[in-house]
Amino acid sequence: MVSPSSVLPKVVDDATEATPRRAKWWYVTFHNVTAMVGAGVLSLPYAMAHLGWGPGTVALLASWGITLYTLRLLIELHECVPGVRFDRLRDLGAHALGPRLGPWVVVPQQLIVQLGCDMVYMVTGGKCLQKFAESVSSATAPRLHQSYWICIFGGFQFLLSQLPNLDAITAISFLAAAMSLCYSTISWAACVARGPVPGVSYAVRDGSATGTAADEAFRVFGALGQVAFAYAGHGVVLEIQATIPSTPTKPSRAPMWKGTVAAYLVTAACYFPVAIAGFWAFGRDVSDNVLVALQRPSWLVAVANMMVVIHVVGSYQVYAMPIFESVETILITRFRVPQGLLLRLVARSAYVAFTLFIAVTFPFFGDLLGFFGGFGFTPTSYFLPCILWLKIKKPPRFSASWFANWVGDNSFSSHYDLNSDQDIRSPYKLRDFRIYRIVSECSPVWSAFLRQGCIVVGVLLMVASTIGGLRSIVQDASTFQFYS
């Protein structure tokens, strides 16, 4: 059953809010690109090296389509109750699963996504700052340890974290989105320009490079997690949609969907060329950060690394702002902490310091991607939105809408209301409806099988990539000199 109205967020009027909603659809594009395209794109050639040409390409394409679909579900659910806007994923979870179960299911997953992204972006920013400095300095210049560069990057986040909300970082988000497109283009263009390295091999690694076949099997699991990490954004999509004004005649889902599609086109333009060109140039021996593998031309590599730094500066804040808001709200409402500059300074600085500490302690870029991609991103990006949709919409079992959600194609049910006589009267919609009904009802057994298979595959992907990423972190930590 849908949760009672007592757990619904308070109904507010956009025109009378203290912070008015005035974002446009292109703001959505900037924020989504900033949230998605980042550290993940640089590791895609590395993931391809463990998966191979065929499975790697299929994994990228399937993840692109599935995550776009699940984003559509969340966008539709933002205003699924008339007069109410679910501005946070935890509110939607409480409405769908109940006030007790919902937060316990949704909030931990969302926190893992946001914390994981910020930790990885700390590592990425520090490593790219180091690479930039080494590219522009002479060979005899003194070298700083990697930990110091991560701390320098963290210093920027201490300052930017004092900005009030997402609207305040729109300019930074726009710059970060532009940088993502630029450094992705530089990455694949530089790979194409240099050509394949001598003796390049595209064979899937068999364990000879990492020790045993079991080690490589876990690396494959981690590579699946890296692909999952690349398609981020679900953890903050409702917060982004909350910045858009909405009226009964012009709901927020229309500009939100338009901006999301534009963002996914930009994402495709970044991801696929980098993954394919990077693997083509370096083969199975590609680094977990393709920019680190590139050495020439040094000035172009330096520019690209600085673009990555600028991008992850904005990406960190996109994921951190919802956490800042939640923590400050809890401190104010439950612990009666006075609202003001001191609260913001202490609470936000403590969060930045925590993510900085973890990044300095475990600066394993590829391993962190695999672990957080499986543990956090797979549930929120792949199957949790489908579960929330089914719990709220409650389509009849084995109906066209029910079948569409389980097989991962909601294009029909998103546009046509299968319970509406007006929609079914249209000859064109009636024809489509009959075709869809035939497909959905031809075999209830297969429909049930597909439903169970979708959930099982998602859970298996989550478990496998989490174990693979965690094992890789432990394995690399055993030979790593900490705080060096």
C-alpha positions in Angstrom: 0.0 0.0 0.0 1.0 3.6 -0.6 2.2 5.2 2.6 -0.4 7.5 4.3 -0.4 11.2 3.7 1.3 11.8 7.1 4.6 10.8 5.7 4.3 13.0 2.6 6.5 16.1 2.4 4.9 19.4 3.2 3.1 21.0 0.2 4.8 24.2 -0.6 4.1 27.0 -3.1 7.0 27.6 -5.4 6.2 31.3 -5.5 6.4 31.7 -1.7 9.4 29.6 -0.9 12.5 31.2 0.7 14.6 29.8 -2.0 12.6 30.1 -5.3 12.8 27.4 -7.9 13.9 29.1 -11.1 16.2 26.6 -12.9 15.8 26.0 -16.7 16.1 22.7 -18.6 19.7 23.6 -19.6 20.6 23.9 -15.9 19.5 20.3 -15.6 21.9 19.4 -18.4 24.8 21.1 -16.7 24.1 19.5 -13.3 23.5 16.0 -14.8 26.7 16.1 -16.9 28.7 17.4 -13.9 27.2 14.6 -11.8 27.8 11.8 -14.3 30.8 12.5 -16.4 33.9 12.6 -14.2 36.2 10.1 -12.8 34.3 7.2 -14.3 35.1 8.1 -17.9 38.8 7.9 -17.4 38.6 4.2 -16.2 36.4 2.9 -19.0 39.3 1.8 -21.2 40.6 -0.1 -18.1 37.2 -1.8 -17.7 37.2 -2.7 -21.4 40.6 -4.3 -21.0 39.1 -6.8 -18.4 35.9 -7.4 -20.3 37.1 -7.5 -23.9 35.7 -5.8 -27.0 32.3 -7.5 -27.2 31.3 -7.8 -23.6 32.7 -4.4 -22.8 30.8 -2.6 -25.6 27.6 -4.5 -24.6 28.0 -3.5 -21.0 28.4 0.2 -21.9 25.4 0.3 -24.2 23.2 -1.7 -21.9 24.1 0.5 -18.9 23.5 3.7 -20.9 20.0 2.6 -21.9 19.0 1.1 -18.6 20.1 4.0 -16.5 18.4 6.5 -18.8 15.2 4.5 -18.4 15.5 4.4 -14.6 16.2 8.2 -14.5 12.9 8.6 -16.4 11.1 6.7 -13.7 12.5 8.9 -10.9 11.6 12.1 -12.9 8.0 10.8 -13.3 7.8 10.0 -9.6 8.9 13.4 -8.5 5.3 14.7 -8.7 3.4 11.4 -8.5 1.1 12.8 -5.8 -0.9 15.9 -6.9 0.3 19.0 -5.1 3.4 17.3 -3.6 7.0 17.4 -4.8 9.4 14.7 -3.6 12.6 16.8 -3.6 14.7 14.1 -2.0 15.1 10.4 -2.7 14.5 9.6 1.0 11.1 11.3 0.8 10.1 9.2 -2.2 11.3 6.0 -0.5 9.3 6.8 2.6 6.2 7.3 0.4 6.7 4.1 -1.6 8.0 1.7 1.1 6.6 3.3 4.3 7.9 5.8 6.8 9.9 3.1 8.7 11.3 0.9 5.9 11.7 3.5 3.2 14.4 5.6 4.8 16.4 2.5 5.8 16.4 1.2 2.3 17.0 4.5 0.4 19.0 6.7 2.6 22.0 4.3 3.1 22.2 3.7 -0.7 22.1 7.4 -1.4 24.7 8.2 1.1 27.0 5.5 -0.3 26.6 7.0 -3.7 27.3 10.5 -2.6 30.1 9.7 -0.2 31.7 7.3 -2.7 31.7 9.9 -5.5 33.2 12.5 -3.3 36.0 10.2 -2.1 36.8 9.1 -5.6 36.8 12.8 -6.8 39.2 13.6 -4.0 41.6 11.0 -5.3 41.0 12.0 -8.9 41.6 15.7 -8.3 44.8 15.0 -6.4 46.2 12.7 -8.9 45.4 15.0 -11.8 46.9 17.9 -10.0 50.1 15.9 -9.5 50.1 14.9 -13.2 49.6 18.5 -14.3 52.5 19.7 -12.1 54.8 17.0 -13.4 53.9 17.8 -17.0 54.7 21.5 -16.7 57.8 21.3 -14.5 61.3 20.2 -15.4 62.5 16.7 -14.7 64.9 18.0 -12.0 62.2 19.9 -10.1 61.4 18.5 -6.6 58.3 16.2 -6.5 55.5 16.3 -3.9 54.0 13.1 -2.7 50.6 12.2 -4.0 49.0 12.7 -0.5 50.0 16.3 -0.5 48.3 16.9 -3.9 45.1 15.3 -2.6 45.2 17.7 0.4 45.7 20.6 -1.9 42.6 19.6 -3.9 40.7 19.2 -0.6 41.6 22.8 0.3 39.5 24.0 -2.6 36.6 22.0 -1.4 36.8 23.5 2.1 36.2 26.9 0.5 33.5 25.9 -2.0 31.6 23.9 0.6 30.5 27.2 2.2 28.3 28.1 -0.7 24.7 27.8 0.3 23.0 25.5 -2.2 23.0 24.0 -5.7 21.7 27.2 -7.3 24.8 28.9 -6.0 27.1 26.6 -7.9 25.3 26.8 -11.3 28.2 28.7 -12.9 30.7 26.2 -11.5 28.5 23.3 -12.7 28.4 24.8 -16.2 32.2 25.2 -16.3 32.6 21.7 -15.0 30.2 20.3 -17.7 32.2 22.1 -20.4 35.5 20.8 -19.0 34.2 17.2 -19.1 33.4 17.4 -22.8 36.8 19.0 -23.5 39.0 16.6 -21.6 37.1 13.6 -22.8 37.6 14.8 -26.4 41.3 15.4 -25.7 41.6 11.9 -24.2 40.2 10.0 -27.1 41.8 12.3 -29.7 45.2 11.9 -28.1 44.8 8.1 -28.1 43.9 8.1 -31.8 46.8 10.4 -32.6 49.4 8.3 -30.9 48.1 5.0 -32.3 48.4 1.6 -30.8 51.5 1.0 -28.6 54.1 -1.5 -29.9 53.0 -5.0 -29.3 49.5 -4.1 -28.2 47.2 -7.0 -27.3 43.4 -6.9 -27.0 43.1 -10.3 -25.4 41.2 -10.4 -22.2 43.6 -10.8 -19.3 44.0 -14.4 -18.1 45.6 -13.7 -14.8 49.2 -13.7 -15.9 49.6 -10.0 -15.2 47.9 -10.1 -11.8 49.0 -13.4 -10.4 46.2 -16.0 -10.8 43.1 -16.5 -12.8 41.1 -16.0 -9.6 42.7 -12.5 -9.2 41.7 -11.6 -12.7 38.1 -12.9 -12.2 37.7 -10.5 -9.3 39.1 -7.8 -11.5 36.4 -8.5 -14.0 33.8 -8.1 -11.3 35.4 -4.8 -10.4 35.3 -3.7 -14.0 31.6 -4.2 -14.0 31.4 -2.0 -11.0 33.4 0.7 -12.9 30.9 0.6 -15.7 28.1 1.0 -13.1 30.0 3.9 -11.5 30.2 5.7 -14.8 26.5 6.2 -15.0 25.9 8.1 -11.8 23.4 10.9 -11.1 20.4 8.9 -9.7 21.4 9.8 -6.2 20.9 13.5 -6.8 18.4 13.6 -9.7 15.4 14.6 -7.4 17.4 17.3 -5.8 18.3 18.7 -9.3 14.6 18.5 -10.4 13.7 20.3 -7.2 15.3 23.5 -8.6 12.8 23.6 -11.5 9.6 25.5 -11.1 6.4 23.5 -11.6 2.7 24.3 -12.2 -0.3 22.0 -13.0 -0.1 23.1 -16.6 3.7 23.0 -16.9 5.0 20.3 -14.6 8.7 20.0 -13.9 9.1 16.6 -15.5 9.0 18.1 -19.0 12.1 20.4 -18.8 13.7 17.8 -16.5 13.4 15.1 -19.0 14.6 17.4 -21.8 17.7 18.4 -19.9 18.3 14.7 -18.9 18.2 13.5 -22.5 20.6 16.3 -23.6 22.9 15.3 -20.7 22.9 11.7 -21.8 23.7 12.6 -25.4 26.7 14.5 -24.0 27.6 11.5 -21.8 27.5 9.2 -24.8 29.8 11.6 -26.7 32.2 11.4 -23.8 32.1 7.8 -22.8 32.1 5.7 -25.9 35.0 7.4 -27.8 37.2 7.4 -24.7 36.5 3.7 -23.9 37.0 2.5 -27.5 40.0 4.7 -28.4 41.7 4.2 -25.0 41.5 0.4 -25.3 42.5 0.5 -28.9 45.6 2.5 -28.2 46.9 0.7 -25.1 45.1 -2.7 -25.2 45.1 -4.9 -22.1 47.9 -2.9 -20.5 46.0 0.3 -20.2 46.1 2.2 -16.9 43.1 2.6 -14.7 43.3 6.4 -15.6 43.8 6.8 -19.3 45.1 10.4 -18.9 47.9 9.1 -16.7 48.9 6.6 -19.4 49.2 9.4 -22.0 52.6 11.1 -22.0 52.8 13.1 -25.3 52.2 15.8 -26.2 53.0 17.0 -22.6 51.3 20.4 -22.9 48.1 18.8 -24.1 48.2 16.2 -21.3 48.7 18.9 -18.8 45.7 20.9 -20.1 43.5 17.8 -20.0 44.5 17.0 -16.4 43.7 20.6 -15.3 40.3 20.3 -17.0 39.7 17.1 -15.0 40.6 19.0 -11.8 38.1 21.8 -12.7 35.4 19.3 -13.4 35.7 17.2 -10.2 35.8 20.4 -8.2 32.2 21.1 -9.4 31.2 17.4 -9.3 32.3 17.1 -5.6 29.9 19.9 -4.7 27.0 18.5 -6.7 27.1 15.4 -4.6 28.0 17.1 -1.3 25.3 19.7 -1.3 22.4 17.3 -0.6 24.4 15.8 2.3 25.1 19.3 3.7 21.4 20.1 3.6 20.4 16.8 5.3 23.0 17.1 8.0 22.2 20.7 8.8 18.5 19.9 8.9 19.0 17.1 11.4 21.3 19.3 13.6 18.8 22.1 13.6 15.5 20.1 14.1 16.7 17.3 16.3 19.6 18.7 18.3 18.5 22.3 18.4 21.7 23.6 17.0 21.4 27.3 16.1 21.2 28.0 12.4 23.9 30.2 11.0 27.4 30.6 9.6 29.1 28.6 12.4 26.9 25.6 11.8 27.7 25.6 8.1 31.4 26.1 8.7 31.7 23.3 11.2 29.4 20.7 9.7 30.5 21.1 6.1 34.2 21.3 7.0 33.9 18.1 9.0 32.4 16.3 6.0 35.1 17.5 3.7 37.8 16.5 6.2 36.3 13.0 6.4 36.3 12.4 2.7 39.8 13.9 2.5 41.1 11.5 5.1 39.6 8.4 3.3 41.0 9.6 0.0 44.5 10.1 1.4 44.4 6.7 3.1 43.0 4.7 0.2 44.0 6.4 -3.0 43.2 3.4 -5.3 41.3 5.0 -8.1 40.2 1.9 -10.1 39.5 -0.2 -7.0 37.4 2.5 -5.4 35.4 2.9 -8.6 34.6 -0.9 -8.7 33.7 -1.1 -5.0 31.4 2.0 -4.9 30.0 1.2 -8.4 28.8 -2.2 -7.2 27.9 -1.4 -3.6 26.1 2.0 -4.2 25.5 2.7 -7.8 24.1 -0.6 -9.0 21.0 -0.5 -6.6 20.3 3.2 -7.1 20.9 3.3 -10.8 19.5 -0.1 -12.0 16.7 -1.6 -9.9 15.7 0.6 -7.0 13.8 3.1 -9.2 11.9 0.2 -10.8 10.9 -1.1 -7.4 9.8 2.4 -6.2 7.8 2.8 -9.5 6.0 -0.5 -9.0 5.2 0.1 -5.4 3.7 3.5 -6.1 2.0 3.0 -9.5 0.9 -0.6 -8.7 0.1 -1.7 -12.3 -2.0 -4.8 -12.6 0.0 -8.0 -12.5 1.1 -9.1 -16.0 -0.4 -5.9 -17.5 1.4 -4.0 -20.3 2.7 -1.4 -17.8 3.8 -4.1 -15.3 5.6 -6.0 -18.1 7.2 -2.8 -19.4 8.7 -2.0 -16.0 10.2 -5.4 -15.5 11.7 -5.8 -19.0 13.1 -2.2 -18.8 11.1 -0.5 -21.5 8.7 2.1 -20.1 8.4 4.1 -23.4 4.8 2.9 -24.0 3.4 3.3 -20.5 5.2 6.6 -19.9 3.2 8.2 -22.8 -0.1 6.3 -22.7 -2.3 5.7 -19.7 -3.4 2.2 -20.2 -6.3 2.7 -17.8 -7.6 5.8 -19.6 -10.5 5.5 -22.0 -9.4 8.7 -23.8 -6.0 7.3 -24.5 -7.3 3.9 -25.7 -10.0 5.5 -28.0 -7.3 6.9 -30.3 -6.9 4.5 -33.3 -3.1 4.8 -33.3 -2.8 4.3 -29.6 -5.4 1.5 -29.7 -3.2 -0.2 -32.3 -0.1 0.2 -30.2 -2.0 -0.9 -27.1 -3.2 -4.1 -28.7 0.3 -4.9 -29.9 1.7 -4.3 -26.5 -1.1 -6.3 -24.8 -0.4 -9.3 -27.1 3.3 -9.2 -26.2 2.7 -8.8 -22.5 0.0 -11.5 -22.2 1.3 -14.1 -24.6 3.1 -15.9 -21.8 2.6 -15.0 -18.1 5.3 -17.5 -17.2 7.9 -15.7 -19.2 6.8 -12.4 -17.8 7.3 -13.7 -14.3 10.7 -15.1 -15.3 11.8 -11.8 -16.7 10.7 -10.0 -13.6 12.7 -12.3 -11.3 15.6 -12.3 -13.7 15.9 -8.5 -13.7 16.1 -8.3 -10.0 18.4 -11.3 -9.7 20.8 -10.0 -12.3 20.9 -6.6 -10.6 21.6 -8.1 -7.2 24.3 -10.5 -8.7 26.0 -7.5 -10.4 25.9 -5.6 -7.1 27.4 -8.5 -5.1 30.0 -9.5 -7.7 31.4 -6.0 -8.3 31.4 -5.1 -4.6 33.4 -8.2 -3.8 35.7 -7.6 -6.7 36.3 -4.0 -5.8 36.8 -4.7 -2.1 39.2 -7.6 -2.8 41.2 -5.4 -5.2 41.4 -2.7 -2.5 42.7 -5.2 0.1 45.2 -6.7 -2.4 46.6 -3.3 -3.4 46.7 -2.0 0.2 48.9 -5.0 1.2 51.8 -3.6 -0.9 51.0 0.1 -0.6 53.0 2.6 1.4 50.3 4.7 3.1 50.5 8.5 3.3 53.3 8.6 0.8 
